[in-house]
Amino acid sequence: MTQTDADAKPNNERPRRTGPVTFTKQVVGELRKVRWPTRRELVTYTIVVLVFVVIVLAYVSLLDFAFGEAITWLYGTFGTPSA
């Protein structure tokens, strides 16, 4: 049988806080586990991100221009009062 949170006994103990020295040691230990990218990988990833940003920028700019022109045409055609 699996114990659920409702069945568990309440934990009256406060969680222990970590001091600044212990925290710093743990951070350094975790950073040593990180696999850092090579210079070539970093350049490749940077180029991919920049190309993607330029593509999205062009797409959004095109949509902005198209909707702006459509609204201008719409108000120009239907927005003038009849004489």
PyMOL CGO cylinders between C-alpha atoms (Angstrom):
from pymol import cmd
from pymol.cgo import CYLINDER

trace = [
    CYLINDER, 0.00, 0.00, 0.00, 1.31, 3.45, -0.94, 0.3, 1, 1, 1, 1, 1, 1,
    CYLINDER, 1.31, 3.45, -0.94, 1.31, 6.24, 1.58, 0.3, 1, 1, 1, 1, 1, 1,
    CYLINDER, 1.31, 6.24, 1.58, -0.19, 9.52, 0.40, 0.3, 1, 1, 1, 1, 1, 1,
    CYLINDER, -0.19, 9.52, 0.40, 0.47, 13.01, 1.68, 0.3, 1, 1, 1, 1, 1, 1,
    CYLINDER, 0.47, 13.01, 1.68, -2.78, 12.91, 3.63, 0.3, 1, 1, 1, 1, 1, 1,
    CYLINDER, -2.78, 12.91, 3.63, -1.70, 9.67, 5.37, 0.3, 1, 1, 1, 1, 1, 1,
    CYLINDER, -1.70, 9.67, 5.37, 1.80, 10.91, 6.19, 0.3, 1, 1, 1, 1, 1, 1,
    CYLINDER, 1.80, 10.91, 6.19, 2.57, 12.09, 9.67, 0.3, 1, 1, 1, 1, 1, 1,
    CYLINDER, 2.57, 12.09, 9.67, 3.03, 15.83, 9.89, 0.3, 1, 1, 1, 1, 1, 1,
    CYLINDER, 3.03, 15.83, 9.89, 6.63, 16.88, 10.09, 0.3, 1, 1, 1, 1, 1, 1,
    CYLINDER, 6.63, 16.88, 10.09, 6.99, 19.32, 12.97, 0.3, 1, 1, 1, 1, 1, 1,
    CYLINDER, 6.99, 19.32, 12.97, 10.71, 19.83, 12.40, 0.3, 1, 1, 1, 1, 1, 1,
    CYLINDER, 10.71, 19.83, 12.40, 11.74, 22.96, 10.59, 0.3, 1, 1, 1, 1, 1, 1,
    CYLINDER, 11.74, 22.96, 10.59, 13.97, 22.34, 7.59, 0.3, 1, 1, 1, 1, 1, 1,
    CYLINDER, 13.97, 22.34, 7.59, 17.60, 23.18, 8.34, 0.3, 1, 1, 1, 1, 1, 1,
    CYLINDER, 17.60, 23.18, 8.34, 18.93, 26.28, 6.65, 0.3, 1, 1, 1, 1, 1, 1,
    CYLINDER, 18.93, 26.28, 6.65, 22.21, 26.19, 4.82, 0.3, 1, 1, 1, 1, 1, 1,
    CYLINDER, 22.21, 26.19, 4.82, 24.86, 28.71, 5.77, 0.3, 1, 1, 1, 1, 1, 1,
    CYLINDER, 24.86, 28.71, 5.77, 26.60, 30.91, 3.20, 0.3, 1, 1, 1, 1, 1, 1,
    CYLINDER, 26.60, 30.91, 3.20, 29.84, 28.91, 3.24, 0.3, 1, 1, 1, 1, 1, 1,
    CYLINDER, 29.84, 28.91, 3.24, 28.06, 25.59, 2.72, 0.3, 1, 1, 1, 1, 1, 1,
    CYLINDER, 28.06, 25.59, 2.72, 25.89, 27.13, 0.01, 0.3, 1, 1, 1, 1, 1, 1,
    CYLINDER, 25.89, 27.13, 0.01, 28.96, 28.46, -1.83, 0.3, 1, 1, 1, 1, 1, 1,
    CYLINDER, 28.96, 28.46, -1.83, 30.66, 25.06, -1.63, 0.3, 1, 1, 1, 1, 1, 1,
    CYLINDER, 30.66, 25.06, -1.63, 27.55, 23.36, -3.01, 0.3, 1, 1, 1, 1, 1, 1,
    CYLINDER, 27.55, 23.36, -3.01, 27.29, 25.87, -5.86, 0.3, 1, 1, 1, 1, 1, 1,
    CYLINDER, 27.29, 25.87, -5.86, 30.94, 25.33, -6.82, 0.3, 1, 1, 1, 1, 1, 1,
    CYLINDER, 30.94, 25.33, -6.82, 30.42, 21.57, -6.67, 0.3, 1, 1, 1, 1, 1, 1,
    CYLINDER, 30.42, 21.57, -6.67, 27.40, 21.77, -8.96, 0.3, 1, 1, 1, 1, 1, 1,
    CYLINDER, 27.40, 21.77, -8.96, 29.22, 24.06, -11.41, 0.3, 1, 1, 1, 1, 1, 1,
    CYLINDER, 29.22, 24.06, -11.41, 32.01, 21.48, -11.70, 0.3, 1, 1, 1, 1, 1, 1,
    CYLINDER, 32.01, 21.48, -11.70, 29.44, 18.95, -12.94, 0.3, 1, 1, 1, 1, 1, 1,
    CYLINDER, 29.44, 18.95, -12.94, 28.33, 21.21, -15.79, 0.3, 1, 1, 1, 1, 1, 1,
    CYLINDER, 28.33, 21.21, -15.79, 29.43, 20.27, -19.28, 0.3, 1, 1, 1, 1, 1, 1,
    CYLINDER, 29.43, 20.27, -19.28, 30.51, 23.58, -20.75, 0.3, 1, 1, 1, 1, 1, 1,
    CYLINDER, 30.51, 23.58, -20.75, 30.28, 24.00, -24.55, 0.3, 1, 1, 1, 1, 1, 1,
    CYLINDER, 30.28, 24.00, -24.55, 33.41, 24.24, -26.64, 0.3, 1, 1, 1, 1, 1, 1,
    CYLINDER, 33.41, 24.24, -26.64, 34.19, 27.46, -28.49, 0.3, 1, 1, 1, 1, 1, 1,
    CYLINDER, 34.19, 27.46, -28.49, 33.00, 25.90, -31.76, 0.3, 1, 1, 1, 1, 1, 1,
    CYLINDER, 33.00, 25.90, -31.76, 29.69, 24.78, -30.21, 0.3, 1, 1, 1, 1, 1, 1,
    CYLINDER, 29.69, 24.78, -30.21, 29.20, 28.21, -28.66, 0.3, 1, 1, 1, 1, 1, 1,
    CYLINDER, 29.20, 28.21, -28.66, 29.76, 29.96, -31.99, 0.3, 1, 1, 1, 1, 1, 1,
    CYLINDER, 29.76, 29.96, -31.99, 27.41, 27.51, -33.74, 0.3, 1, 1, 1, 1, 1, 1,
    CYLINDER, 27.41, 27.51, -33.74, 24.65, 27.98, -31.15, 0.3, 1, 1, 1, 1, 1, 1,
    CYLINDER, 24.65, 27.98, -31.15, 25.05, 31.75, -31.27, 0.3, 1, 1, 1, 1, 1, 1,
    CYLINDER, 25.05, 31.75, -31.27, 24.73, 31.81, -35.06, 0.3, 1, 1, 1, 1, 1, 1,
    CYLINDER, 24.73, 31.81, -35.06, 21.66, 29.56, -34.94, 0.3, 1, 1, 1, 1, 1, 1,
    CYLINDER, 21.66, 29.56, -34.94, 19.99, 31.82, -32.38, 0.3, 1, 1, 1, 1, 1, 1,
    CYLINDER, 19.99, 31.82, -32.38, 20.80, 35.00, -34.32, 0.3, 1, 1, 1, 1, 1, 1,
    CYLINDER, 20.80, 35.00, -34.32, 19.47, 33.54, -37.59, 0.3, 1, 1, 1, 1, 1, 1,
    CYLINDER, 19.47, 33.54, -37.59, 16.29, 32.41, -35.85, 0.3, 1, 1, 1, 1, 1, 1,
    CYLINDER, 16.29, 32.41, -35.85, 15.81, 35.87, -34.29, 0.3, 1, 1, 1, 1, 1, 1,
    CYLINDER, 15.81, 35.87, -34.29, 16.26, 37.54, -37.70, 0.3, 1, 1, 1, 1, 1, 1,
    CYLINDER, 16.26, 37.54, -37.70, 13.71, 35.17, -39.27, 0.3, 1, 1, 1, 1, 1, 1,
    CYLINDER, 13.71, 35.17, -39.27, 11.15, 35.83, -36.51, 0.3, 1, 1, 1, 1, 1, 1,
    CYLINDER, 11.15, 35.83, -36.51, 11.86, 39.58, -36.74, 0.3, 1, 1, 1, 1, 1, 1,
    CYLINDER, 11.86, 39.58, -36.74, 11.23, 39.54, -40.49, 0.3, 1, 1, 1, 1, 1, 1,
    CYLINDER, 11.23, 39.54, -40.49, 8.02, 37.51, -40.06, 0.3, 1, 1, 1, 1, 1, 1,
    CYLINDER, 8.02, 37.51, -40.06, 6.61, 39.81, -37.37, 0.3, 1, 1, 1, 1, 1, 1,
    CYLINDER, 6.61, 39.81, -37.37, 7.60, 42.91, -39.34, 0.3, 1, 1, 1, 1, 1, 1,
    CYLINDER, 7.60, 42.91, -39.34, 5.88, 41.55, -42.44, 0.3, 1, 1, 1, 1, 1, 1,
    CYLINDER, 5.88, 41.55, -42.44, 2.72, 40.81, -40.47, 0.3, 1, 1, 1, 1, 1, 1,
    CYLINDER, 2.72, 40.81, -40.47, 2.82, 44.27, -38.87, 0.3, 1, 1, 1, 1, 1, 1,
    CYLINDER, 2.82, 44.27, -38.87, 3.18, 45.93, -42.26, 0.3, 1, 1, 1, 1, 1, 1,
    CYLINDER, 3.18, 45.93, -42.26, 0.42, 43.79, -43.83, 0.3, 1, 1, 1, 1, 1, 1,
    CYLINDER, 0.42, 43.79, -43.83, -2.06, 44.43, -41.01, 0.3, 1, 1, 1, 1, 1, 1,
    CYLINDER, -2.06, 44.43, -41.01, -1.19, 48.12, -41.00, 0.3, 1, 1, 1, 1, 1, 1,
    CYLINDER, -1.19, 48.12, -41.00, -1.84, 48.37, -44.73, 0.3, 1, 1, 1, 1, 1, 1,
    CYLINDER, -1.84, 48.37, -44.73, -5.08, 46.37, -44.37, 0.3, 1, 1, 1, 1, 1, 1,
    CYLINDER, -5.08, 46.37, -44.37, -6.37, 48.66, -41.61, 0.3, 1, 1, 1, 1, 1, 1,
    CYLINDER, -6.37, 48.66, -41.61, -5.38, 51.77, -43.57, 0.3, 1, 1, 1, 1, 1, 1,
    CYLINDER, -5.38, 51.77, -43.57, -7.22, 50.43, -46.63, 0.3, 1, 1, 1, 1, 1, 1,
    CYLINDER, -7.22, 50.43, -46.63, -10.23, 49.42, -44.53, 0.3, 1, 1, 1, 1, 1, 1,
    CYLINDER, -10.23, 49.42, -44.53, -10.57, 52.85, -42.90, 0.3, 1, 1, 1, 1, 1, 1,
    CYLINDER, -10.57, 52.85, -42.90, -9.86, 54.57, -46.21, 0.3, 1, 1, 1, 1, 1, 1,
    CYLINDER, -9.86, 54.57, -46.21, -12.60, 52.62, -47.96, 0.3, 1, 1, 1, 1, 1, 1,
    CYLINDER, -12.60, 52.62, -47.96, -15.28, 52.39, -45.28, 0.3, 1, 1, 1, 1, 1, 1,
    CYLINDER, -15.28, 52.39, -45.28, -14.22, 55.16, -42.91, 0.3, 1, 1, 1, 1, 1, 1,
    CYLINDER, -14.22, 55.16, -42.91, -15.14, 58.18, -45.03, 0.3, 1, 1, 1, 1, 1, 1,
    CYLINDER, -15.14, 58.18, -45.03, -18.65, 59.54, -44.60, 0.3, 1, 1, 1, 1, 1, 1,
    CYLINDER, -18.65, 59.54, -44.60, -20.95, 59.46, -47.61, 0.3, 1, 1, 1, 1, 1, 1,
    CYLINDER, -20.95, 59.46, -47.61, -21.83, 62.82, -49.14, 0.3, 1, 1, 1, 1, 1, 1,
]
cmd.load_cgo(trace, "trace")
